[in-house]
Amino acid sequence: MMTRKEADVTDDTVLTLAIPADLTMADAEACRQRLLGLLAEGEGAVLVRFEGEERLGVVAMQLALAAVAAADAAGRSARVDDASRDALEQLGWEG
């Protein structure tokens, strides 16, 4: 038997972006392309969540926005979890 919380978690595709601080822009583009492919193939809602202090980087913000845009383009609802949203807002994101 699943609790309500477990049901919520299994209904969403949880996309966790663990971004190293030394990620190059070229590597970020490769990550973005993989994200586009993964999100285009799946179904259901997407929750984008960062882990670690690296979530405060501009590259991480760009990847988050790419993930949300890719999910939207694939007809999937997408949202960023609260802690990651706060980190993005510190960088000036107004999503």
N, CA, C and O atoms as a GROMACS GRO file, in nm:
protein
  380
    1MET      N    1   0.084  -0.119   0.000
    1MET     CA    2   0.000   0.000   0.000
    1MET      C    3   0.089   0.125   0.000
    1MET      O    4   0.186   0.133   0.075
    2MET      N    5   0.054   0.221  -0.085
    2MET     CA    6   0.131   0.345  -0.094
    2MET      C    7   0.063   0.455  -0.015
    2MET      O    8  -0.060   0.466  -0.013
    3THR      N    9   0.144   0.536   0.050
    3THR     CA   10   0.089   0.655   0.113
    3THR      C   11   0.070   0.761   0.006
    3THR      O   12   0.118   0.746  -0.106
    4ARG      N   13   0.002   0.867   0.040
    4ARG     CA   14  -0.020   0.976  -0.055
    4ARG      C   15   0.114   1.034  -0.102
    4ARG      O   16   0.131   1.062  -0.221
    5LYS      N   17   0.208   1.051  -0.010
    5LYS     CA   18   0.338   1.108  -0.046
    5LYS      C   19   0.409   1.016  -0.145
    5LYS      O   20   0.465   1.065  -0.244
    6GLU      N   21   0.410   0.886  -0.122
    6GLU     CA   22   0.473   0.792  -0.215
    6GLU      C   23   0.407   0.798  -0.351
    6GLU      O   24   0.476   0.790  -0.454
    7ALA      N   25   0.275   0.811  -0.355
    7ALA     CA   26   0.204   0.818  -0.483
    7ALA      C   27   0.245   0.942  -0.560
    7ALA      O   28   0.262   0.938  -0.682
    8ASP      N   29   0.262   1.054  -0.489
    8ASP     CA   30   0.304   1.177  -0.555
    8ASP      C   31   0.443   1.161  -0.617
    8ASP      O   32   0.467   1.207  -0.729
    9VAL      N   33   0.532   1.097  -0.546
    9VAL     CA   34   0.668   1.081  -0.596
    9VAL      C   35   0.669   0.992  -0.719
    9VAL      O   36   0.741   1.021  -0.815
   10THR      N   37   0.592   0.885  -0.718
   10THR     CA   38   0.595   0.793  -0.832
   10THR      C   39   0.521   0.849  -0.952
   10THR      O   40   0.543   0.802  -1.064
   11ASP      N   41   0.434   0.946  -0.933
   11ASP     CA   42   0.363   1.006  -1.045
   11ASP      C   43   0.450   1.102  -1.125
   11ASP      O   44   0.423   1.127  -1.243
   12ASP      N   45   0.554   1.156  -1.064
   12ASP     CA   46   0.642   1.252  -1.131
   12ASP      C   47   0.772   1.184  -1.173
   12ASP      O   48   0.816   1.088  -1.110
   13THR      N   49   0.830   1.235  -1.277
   13THR     CA   50   0.968   1.200  -1.311
   13THR      C   51   1.054   1.301  -1.239
   13THR      O   52   1.046   1.420  -1.268
   14VAL      N   53   1.138   1.255  -1.147
   14VAL     CA   54   1.222   1.346  -1.072
   14VAL      C   55   1.357   1.354  -1.140
   14VAL      O   56   1.430   1.255  -1.148
   15LEU      N   57   1.389   1.469  -1.189
   15LEU     CA   58   1.514   1.493  -1.260
   15LEU      C   59   1.606   1.570  -1.166
   15LEU      O   60   1.583   1.688  -1.140
   16THR      N   61   1.710   1.505  -1.117
   16THR     CA   62   1.804   1.568  -1.026
   16THR      C   63   1.930   1.604  -1.102
   16THR      O   64   1.994   1.518  -1.162
   17LEU      N   65   1.965   1.730  -1.100
   17LEU     CA   66   2.085   1.777  -1.168
   17LEU      C   67   2.193   1.802  -1.063
   17LEU      O   68   2.184   1.897  -0.986
   18ALA      N   69   2.295   1.717  -1.061
   18ALA     CA   70   2.409   1.736  -0.972
   18ALA      C   71   2.521   1.793  -1.057
   18ALA      O   72   2.588   1.720  -1.130
   19ILE      N   73   2.542   1.922  -1.047
   19ILE     CA   74   2.632   1.994  -1.136
   19ILE      C   75   2.765   2.020  -1.065
   19ILE      O   76   2.766   2.085  -0.961
   20PRO      N   77   2.877   1.969  -1.119
   20PRO     CA   78   3.006   2.000  -1.057
   20PRO      C   79   3.044   2.145  -1.081
   20PRO      O   80   3.010   2.204  -1.184
   21ALA      N   81   3.116   2.203  -0.987
   21ALA     CA   82   3.152   2.345  -0.997
   21ALA      C   83   3.240   2.375  -1.117
   21ALA      O   84   3.239   2.486  -1.168
   22ASP      N   85   3.317   2.275  -1.163
   22ASP     CA   86   3.410   2.300  -1.274
   22ASP      C   87   3.354   2.254  -1.409
   22ASP      O   88   3.431   2.232  -1.503
   23LEU      N   89   3.224   2.242  -1.419
   23LEU     CA   90   3.162   2.200  -1.545
   23LEU      C   91   3.188   2.305  -1.653
   23LEU      O   92   3.164   2.424  -1.632
   24THR      N   93   3.238   2.261  -1.767
   24THR     CA   94   3.265   2.354  -1.876
   24THR      C   95   3.138   2.378  -1.956
   24THR      O   96   3.043   2.300  -1.950
   25MET      N   97   3.135   2.486  -2.031
   25MET     CA   98   3.019   2.515  -2.114
   25MET      C   99   2.999   2.406  -2.219
   25MET      O  100   2.885   2.373  -2.251
   26ALA      N  101   3.107   2.350  -2.272
   26ALA     CA  102   3.095   2.242  -2.371
   26ALA      C  103   3.029   2.120  -2.308
   26ALA      O  104   2.943   2.056  -2.370
   27ASP      N  105   3.068   2.086  -2.185
   27ASP     CA  106   3.006   1.974  -2.116
   27ASP      C  107   2.860   2.005  -2.083
   27ASP      O  108   2.775   1.916  -2.089
   28ALA      N  109   2.831   2.130  -2.050
   28ALA     CA  110   2.694   2.169  -2.019
   28ALA      C  111   2.605   2.152  -2.142
   28ALA      O  112   2.490   2.111  -2.130
   29GLU      N  113   2.657   2.183  -2.259
   29GLU     CA  114   2.579   2.167  -2.382
   29GLU      C  115   2.550   2.020  -2.407
   29GLU      O  116   2.440   1.984  -2.450
   30ALA      N  117   2.647   1.934  -2.382
   30ALA     CA  118   2.625   1.790  -2.398
   30ALA      C  119   2.518   1.742  -2.299
   30ALA      O  120   2.433   1.660  -2.335
   31CYS      N  121   2.522   1.792  -2.176
   31CYS     CA  122   2.420   1.757  -2.077
   31CYS      C  123   2.282   1.805  -2.123
   31CYS      O  124   2.184   1.732  -2.110
   32ARG      N  125   2.276   1.925  -2.177
   32ARG     CA  126   2.149   1.980  -2.224
   32ARG      C  127   2.091   1.894  -2.335
   32ARG      O  128   1.970   1.868  -2.337
   33GLN      N  129   2.175   1.850  -2.426
   33GLN     CA  130   2.127   1.766  -2.536
   33GLN      C  131   2.073   1.633  -2.485
   33GLN      O  132   1.973   1.583  -2.535
   34ARG      N  133   2.140   1.575  -2.385
   34ARG     CA  134   2.091   1.449  -2.326
   34ARG      C  135   1.958   1.472  -2.255
   34ARG      O  136   1.868   1.389  -2.262
   35LEU      N  137   1.945   1.586  -2.186
   35LEU     CA  138   1.819   1.619  -2.120
   35LEU      C  139   1.705   1.628  -2.220
   35LEU      O  140   1.597   1.574  -2.196
   36LEU      N  141   1.730   1.695  -2.331
   36LEU     CA  142   1.626   1.709  -2.433
   36LEU      C  143   1.578   1.572  -2.480
   36LEU      O  144   1.458   1.550  -2.494
   37GLY      N  145   1.671   1.482  -2.504
   37GLY     CA  146   1.634   1.348  -2.548
   37GLY      C  147   1.556   1.272  -2.443
   37GLY      O  148   1.455   1.208  -2.474
   38LEU      N  149   1.601   1.276  -2.319
   38LEU     CA  150   1.532   1.204  -2.212
   38LEU      C  151   1.391   1.257  -2.190
   38LEU      O  152   1.297   1.179  -2.172
   39LEU      N  153   1.377   1.388  -2.190
   39LEU     CA  154   1.246   1.447  -2.162
   39LEU      C  155   1.150   1.429  -2.278
   39LEU      O  156   1.029   1.421  -2.256
   40ALA      N  157   1.199   1.423  -2.398
   40ALA     CA  158   1.112   1.403  -2.514
   40ALA      C  159   1.055   1.262  -2.517
   40ALA      O  160   0.946   1.240  -2.571
   41GLU      N  161   1.125   1.165  -2.459
   41GLU     CA  162   1.082   1.026  -2.464
   41GLU      C  163   0.983   0.989  -2.355
   41GLU      O  164   0.904   0.896  -2.375
   42GLY      N  165   0.983   1.057  -2.243
   42GLY     CA  166   0.901   1.016  -2.129
   42GLY      C  167   0.762   1.074  -2.130
   42GLY      O  168   0.721   1.145  -2.222
   43GLU      N  169   0.690   1.040  -2.024
   43GLU     CA  170   0.555   1.093  -2.004
   43GLU      C  171   0.543   1.140  -1.860
   43GLU      O  172   0.628   1.108  -1.776
   44GLY      N  173   0.440   1.215  -1.833
   44GLY     CA  174   0.414   1.259  -1.697
   44GLY      C  175   0.487   1.386  -1.661
   44GLY      O  176   0.565   1.441  -1.739
   45ALA      N  177   0.459   1.431  -1.540
   45ALA     CA  178   0.516   1.557  -1.491
   45ALA      C  179   0.663   1.541  -1.459
   45ALA      O  180   0.711   1.430  -1.434
   46VAL      N  181   0.734   1.652  -1.461
   46VAL     CA  182   0.877   1.652  -1.432
   46VAL      C  183   0.904   1.750  -1.318
   46VAL      O  184   0.856   1.863  -1.319
   47LEU      N  185   0.979   1.704  -1.219
   47LEU     CA  186   1.024   1.789  -1.110
   47LEU      C  187   1.175   1.803  -1.124
   47LEU      O  188   1.247   1.702  -1.121
   48VAL      N  189   1.224   1.924  -1.140
   48VAL     CA  190   1.368   1.949  -1.153
   48VAL      C  191   1.420   1.990  -1.016
   48VAL      O  192   1.368   2.082  -0.952
   49ARG      N  193   1.524   1.918  -0.970
   49ARG     CA  194   1.579   1.943  -0.837
   49ARG      C  195   1.731   1.937  -0.845
   49ARG      O  196   1.787   1.849  -0.911
   50PHE      N  197   1.797   2.030  -0.778
   50PHE     CA  198   1.943   2.032  -0.772
   50PHE      C  199   1.989   1.972  -0.641
   50PHE      O  200   1.916   1.973  -0.542
   51GLU      N  201   2.112   1.919  -0.640
   51GLU     CA  202   2.174   1.872  -0.517
   51GLU      C  203   2.310   1.940  -0.503
   51GLU      O  204   2.378   1.962  -0.603
   52GLY      N  205   2.348   1.972  -0.382
   52GLY     CA  206   2.481   2.027  -0.356
   52GLY      C  207   2.488   2.177  -0.373
   52GLY      O  208   2.397   2.240  -0.427
   53GLU      N  209   2.597   2.232  -0.325
   53GLU     CA  210   2.616   2.377  -0.331
   53GLU      C  211   2.632   2.427  -0.474
   53GLU      O  212   2.611   2.546  -0.500
   54GLU      N  213   2.668   2.338  -0.565
   54GLU     CA  214   2.689   2.380  -0.703
   54GLU      C  215   2.561   2.431  -0.768
   54GLU      O  216   2.565   2.492  -0.875
   55ARG      N  217   2.448   2.406  -0.704
   55ARG     CA  218   2.321   2.448  -0.765
   55ARG      C  219   2.312   2.600  -0.780
   55ARG      O  220   2.223   2.650  -0.848
   56LEU      N  221   2.402   2.672  -0.718
   56LEU     CA  222   2.398   2.817  -0.727
   56LEU      C  223   2.466   2.872  -0.852
   56LEU      O  224   2.469   2.994  -0.871
   57GLY      N  225   2.520   2.786  -0.936
   57GLY     CA  226   2.593   2.833  -1.053
   57GLY      C  227   2.504   2.871  -1.168
   57GLY      O  228   2.391   2.823  -1.181
   58VAL      N  229   2.555   2.958  -1.253
   58VAL     CA  230   2.482   3.002  -1.372
   58VAL      C  231   2.460   2.886  -1.468
   58VAL      O  232   2.355   2.877  -1.531
   59VAL      N  233   2.559   2.796  -1.480
   59VAL     CA  234   2.544   2.680  -1.569
   59VAL      C  235   2.428   2.593  -1.520
   59VAL      O  236   2.350   2.543  -1.601
   60ALA      N  237   2.418   2.575  -1.389
   60ALA     CA  238   2.308   2.497  -1.333
   60ALA      C  239   2.174   2.562  -1.365
   60ALA      O  240   2.078   2.493  -1.398
   61MET      N  241   2.168   2.695  -1.356
   61MET     CA  242   2.045   2.764  -1.389
   61MET      C  243   2.009   2.743  -1.536
   61MET      O  244   1.892   2.719  -1.568
   62GLN      N  245   2.106   2.750  -1.623
   62GLN     CA  246   2.080   2.729  -1.765
   62GLN      C  247   2.028   2.588  -1.792
   62GLN      O  248   1.937   2.570  -1.873
   63LEU      N  249   2.084   2.489  -1.724
   63LEU     CA  250   2.038   2.351  -1.741
   63LEU      C  251   1.896   2.333  -1.687
   63LEU      O  252   1.816   2.261  -1.745
   64ALA      N  253   1.867   2.398  -1.575
   64ALA     CA  254   1.731   2.389  -1.520
   64ALA      C  255   1.630   2.447  -1.616
   64ALA      O  256   1.525   2.387  -1.641
   65LEU      N  257   1.660   2.563  -1.670
   65LEU     CA  258   1.568   2.626  -1.764
   65LEU      C  259   1.553   2.542  -1.890
   65LEU      O  260   1.444   2.533  -1.946
   66ALA      N  261   1.662   2.480  -1.936
   66ALA     CA  262   1.655   2.391  -2.052
   66ALA      C  263   1.568   2.270  -2.023
   66ALA      O  264   1.491   2.227  -2.109
   67ALA      N  265   1.580   2.215  -1.902
   67ALA     CA  266   1.499   2.099  -1.865
   67ALA      C  267   1.351   2.134  -1.861
   67ALA      O  268   1.267   2.058  -1.911
   68VAL      N  269   1.318   2.247  -1.802
   68VAL     CA  270   1.178   2.290  -1.795
   68VAL      C  271   1.124   2.316  -1.935
   68VAL      O  272   1.012   2.276  -1.967
   69ALA      N  273   1.201   2.384  -2.018
   69ALA     CA  274   1.157   2.414  -2.155
   69ALA      C  275   1.139   2.285  -2.236
   69ALA      O  276   1.044   2.273  -2.313
   70ALA      N  277   1.230   2.189  -2.218
   70ALA     CA  278   1.219   2.063  -2.291
   70ALA      C  279   1.096   1.984  -2.247
   70ALA      O  280   1.028   1.924  -2.330
   71ALA      N  281   1.069   1.984  -2.119
   71ALA     CA  282   0.949   1.915  -2.070
   71ALA      C  283   0.824   1.982  -2.125
   71ALA      O  284   0.732   1.913  -2.170
   72ASP      N  285   0.820   2.113  -2.122
   72ASP     CA  286   0.706   2.186  -2.177
   72ASP      C  287   0.688   2.156  -2.326
   72ASP      O  288   0.576   2.136  -2.372
   73ALA      N  289   0.799   2.154  -2.400
   73ALA     CA  290   0.792   2.126  -2.544
   73ALA      C  291   0.742   1.986  -2.572
   73ALA      O  292   0.682   1.960  -2.677
   74ALA      N  293   0.767   1.894  -2.478
   74ALA     CA  294   0.722   1.756  -2.494
   74ALA      C  295   0.580   1.737  -2.442
   74ALA      O  296   0.529   1.625  -2.439
   75GLY      N  297   0.515   1.847  -2.402
   75GLY     CA  298   0.378   1.838  -2.353
   75GLY      C  299   0.366   1.787  -2.210
   75GLY      O  300   0.261   1.738  -2.170
   76ARG      N  301   0.474   1.800  -2.134
   76ARG     CA  302   0.475   1.753  -1.996
   76ARG      C  303   0.478   1.874  -1.903
   76ARG      O  304   0.544   1.973  -1.932
   77SER      N  305   0.407   1.865  -1.792
   77SER     CA  306   0.416   1.974  -1.695
   77SER      C  307   0.552   1.964  -1.627
   77SER      O  308   0.606   1.855  -1.610
   78ALA      N  309   0.607   2.078  -1.589
   78ALA     CA  310   0.739   2.080  -1.526
   78ALA      C  311   0.741   2.186  -1.418
   78ALA      O  312   0.680   2.292  -1.432
   79ARG      N  313   0.811   2.155  -1.311
   79ARG     CA  314   0.831   2.253  -1.206
   79ARG      C  315   0.966   2.230  -1.141
   79ARG      O  316   1.023   2.121  -1.152
   80VAL      N  317   1.015   2.331  -1.074
   80VAL     CA  318   1.142   2.326  -1.002
   80VAL      C  319   1.108   2.321  -0.854
   80VAL      O  320   1.023   2.397  -0.808
   81ASP      N  321   1.174   2.232  -0.778
   81ASP     CA  322   1.143   2.222  -0.635
   81ASP      C  323   1.178   2.353  -0.564
   81ASP      O  324   1.253   2.435  -0.616
   82ASP      N  325   1.123   2.371  -0.444
   82ASP     CA  326   1.132   2.499  -0.374
   82ASP      C  327   1.276   2.542  -0.345
   82ASP      O  328   1.310   2.658  -0.368
   83ALA      N  329   1.361   2.451  -0.296
   83ALA     CA  330   1.499   2.489  -0.262
   83ALA      C  331   1.575   2.530  -0.388
   83ALA      O  332   1.651   2.627  -0.386
   84SER      N  333   1.556   2.456  -0.496
   84SER     CA  334   1.624   2.490  -0.621
   84SER      C  335   1.569   2.619  -0.679
   84SER      O  336   1.643   2.700  -0.735
   85ARG      N  337   1.437   2.639  -0.666
   85ARG     CA  338   1.376   2.764  -0.712
   85ARG      C  339   1.436   2.884  -0.638
   85ARG      O  340   1.465   2.987  -0.698
   86ASP      N  341   1.454   2.870  -0.506
   86ASP     CA  342   1.514   2.977  -0.428
   86ASP      C  343   1.656   3.008  -0.477
   86ASP      O  344   1.694   3.124  -0.488
   87ALA      N  345   1.733   2.902  -0.506
   87ALA     CA  346   1.870   2.922  -0.556
   87ALA      C  347   1.868   2.993  -0.691
   87ALA      O  348   1.950   3.081  -0.716
   88LEU      N  349   1.775   2.955  -0.778
   88LEU     CA  350   1.765   3.019  -0.909
   88LEU      C  351   1.724   3.166  -0.896
   88LEU      O  352   1.774   3.251  -0.968
   89GLU      N  353   1.633   3.194  -0.803
   89GLU     CA  354   1.589   3.332  -0.783
   89GLU      C  355   1.704   3.420  -0.733
   89GLU      O  356   1.708   3.539  -0.763
   90GLN      N  357   1.796   3.360  -0.655
   90GLN     CA  358   1.914   3.436  -0.610
   90GLN      C  359   2.000   3.479  -0.728
   90GLN      O  360   2.073   3.577  -0.720
   91LEU      N  361   1.991   3.404  -0.838
   91LEU     CA  362   2.067   3.438  -0.959
   91LEU      C  363   1.987   3.529  -1.053
   91LEU      O  364   2.035   3.564  -1.160
   92GLY      N  365   1.866   3.567  -1.012
   92GLY     CA  366   1.788   3.659  -1.092
   92GLY      C  367   1.678   3.597  -1.176
   92GLY      O  368   1.612   3.666  -1.253
   93TRP      N  369   1.657   3.464  -1.163
   93TRP     CA  370   1.550   3.398  -1.239
   93TRP      C  371   1.415   3.440  -1.183
   93TRP      O  372   1.398   3.445  -1.062
   94GLU      N  373   1.322   3.470  -1.269
   94GLU     CA  374   1.189   3.513  -1.226
   94GLU      C  375   1.082   3.416  -1.274
   94GLU      O  376   0.973   3.460  -1.313
   95GLY      N  377   1.111   3.287  -1.272
   95GLY     CA  378   1.017   3.185  -1.319
   95GLY      C  379   0.912   3.161  -1.224
   95GLY      O  380   0.824   3.079  -1.248
   0.00000   0.00000   0.00000
